[in-house]
């Protein structure tokens, strides 16, 4: 009888309590979620032109990317150039802004036509993205 009690006590003592480990894992998860910065990307790889006067725009709501082949992407989705104005205007809020990320090898005519179609759709806050040059 005495052996049974010792063996039952030994089984209880051999269990591992996972609660403190789970607490630490959840605290680390919350820490990484809070400290992560979320960067909005256009969905395609763009090589931006350089400019010494480039400044950051933290209030960007919609990104429009123009590839070297002249294809347009709005927030990661391909869009026809004839529909870019209405698409972007439907995505913007009252005080939102648009940044056009045109590849350095993209045709200037596509950039100008995109800007014209955005202005025709009532989008007033339009900027063109550039890399800050290291010469400044």
C-alpha positions as CSV (number, residue, x, y, z in Angstrom):
1,X,0.0,0.0,0.0
2,X,2.8,2.3,0.8
3,X,4.3,1.8,-2.6
4,X,1.2,2.9,-4.4
5,X,1.3,6.2,-2.6
6,X,4.9,6.8,-3.5
7,X,4.4,5.9,-7.1
8,X,1.3,8.2,-7.4
9,X,3.3,11.1,-5.9
10,X,6.1,10.4,-8.3
11,X,3.8,10.6,-11.3
12,X,2.4,14.0,-10.2
13,X,5.9,15.3,-9.6
14,X,7.1,14.3,-13.1
15,X,4.5,16.4,-14.9
16,X,5.9,19.6,-16.5
17,X,3.9,22.8,-15.9
18,X,3.7,24.6,-19.3
19,X,1.8,27.7,-18.0
20,X,4.9,29.9,-17.4
21,X,6.4,29.0,-20.8
22,X,3.1,29.9,-22.5
23,X,3.0,33.2,-20.6
24,X,6.4,34.1,-21.8
25,X,5.6,33.1,-25.4
26,X,2.5,35.2,-25.4
27,X,4.3,38.2,-24.0
28,X,7.0,37.9,-26.7
29,X,4.3,37.7,-29.4
30,X,2.6,40.8,-28.1
31,X,6.0,42.6,-28.0
32,X,6.8,41.7,-31.6
33,X,3.4,42.7,-32.8
34,X,3.6,46.1,-31.1
35,X,7.1,46.9,-32.2
36,X,6.7,45.8,-35.9
37,X,6.4,48.5,-38.4
38,X,4.0,47.8,-41.2
39,X,5.2,49.1,-44.6
40,X,2.8,49.4,-47.4
41,X,4.2,48.1,-50.7
42,X,2.8,48.5,-54.2
43,X,3.0,44.8,-55.0
44,X,5.6,45.0,-57.8
45,X,9.4,45.6,-57.8
46,X,10.1,49.2,-58.8
47,X,13.4,50.9,-59.2
48,X,12.7,54.5,-58.2
49,X,14.6,57.4,-59.7
50,X,16.9,59.4,-57.3
51,X,16.2,62.9,-56.1
52,X,18.0,65.2,-53.6
53,X,14.7,66.9,-52.8
54,X,12.8,63.7,-51.9
55,X,10.8,63.8,-48.7
56,X,8.7,61.1,-46.9
57,X,4.9,61.1,-47.0
58,X,3.5,59.3,-44.0
59,X,-0.2,60.0,-45.0
60,X,-0.2,57.8,-48.1
61,X,-3.4,55.9,-48.5
62,X,-3.1,54.4,-52.0
63,X,0.1,53.4,-54.0
64,X,0.1,53.3,-57.8
65,X,3.1,51.5,-59.3
66,X,4.2,51.8,-63.0
67,X,6.4,49.0,-64.2
68,X,9.1,49.5,-66.9
69,X,6.7,47.9,-69.4
70,X,4.0,50.5,-68.6
71,X,1.7,48.2,-66.6
72,X,-0.2,49.8,-63.7
73,X,-0.7,48.3,-60.3
74,X,-2.9,49.7,-57.5
75,X,-2.2,48.3,-54.1
76,X,-0.9,45.0,-55.5
77,X,-3.6,44.5,-58.1
78,X,-3.1,45.1,-61.9
79,X,-5.3,47.9,-63.3
80,X,-6.0,49.2,-66.8
81,X,-4.7,52.7,-67.4
82,X,-8.2,53.8,-68.5
83,X,-9.7,52.7,-65.1
84,X,-7.0,53.8,-62.8
85,X,-8.8,57.1,-61.9
86,X,-12.1,55.6,-60.9
87,X,-10.4,52.7,-59.1
88,X,-8.2,55.0,-57.0
89,X,-10.9,57.5,-56.4
90,X,-13.1,54.7,-54.9
91,X,-10.3,53.7,-52.5
92,X,-9.5,57.2,-51.1
93,X,-11.1,58.8,-48.1
94,X,-11.7,62.6,-47.9
95,X,-8.2,63.5,-46.9
96,X,-6.2,60.6,-48.4
97,X,-3.3,60.9,-50.8
98,X,-1.9,58.9,-53.7
99,X,1.8,58.2,-54.4
100,X,2.8,57.0,-57.9
101,X,5.9,54.8,-57.8
102,X,7.1,54.9,-61.4
103,X,10.1,52.8,-62.4
104,X,13.1,54.8,-63.6
105,X,12.8,53.0,-67.0
106,X,9.0,53.6,-67.4
107,X,7.8,55.8,-70.1
108,X,7.2,59.4,-69.0
109,X,4.0,59.4,-71.1
110,X,2.4,56.7,-69.0
111,X,3.2,58.6,-65.8
112,X,1.7,61.8,-67.2
113,X,-1.4,60.0,-68.4
114,X,-1.8,58.3,-65.0
115,X,-1.6,61.6,-63.3
116,X,-4.2,63.2,-65.7
117,X,-6.6,60.3,-65.2
118,X,-6.3,60.7,-61.4
119,X,-6.9,64.4,-61.6
120,X,-9.9,63.9,-63.9
121,X,-11.4,61.5,-61.3
122,X,-11.1,64.2,-58.6
123,X,-7.9,63.0,-56.9
124,X,-6.0,66.2,-55.8
125,X,-3.2,64.9,-53.6
126,X,-0.9,63.1,-56.0
127,X,2.9,62.7,-55.5
128,X,5.6,60.8,-57.4
129,X,8.0,58.6,-55.3
130,X,11.7,58.9,-55.5
131,X,14.8,57.6,-53.7
132,X,16.8,60.2,-51.7
133,X,20.1,60.5,-53.4
134,X,23.3,60.3,-51.3
135,X,24.9,63.3,-53.0
136,X,22.8,65.8,-51.1
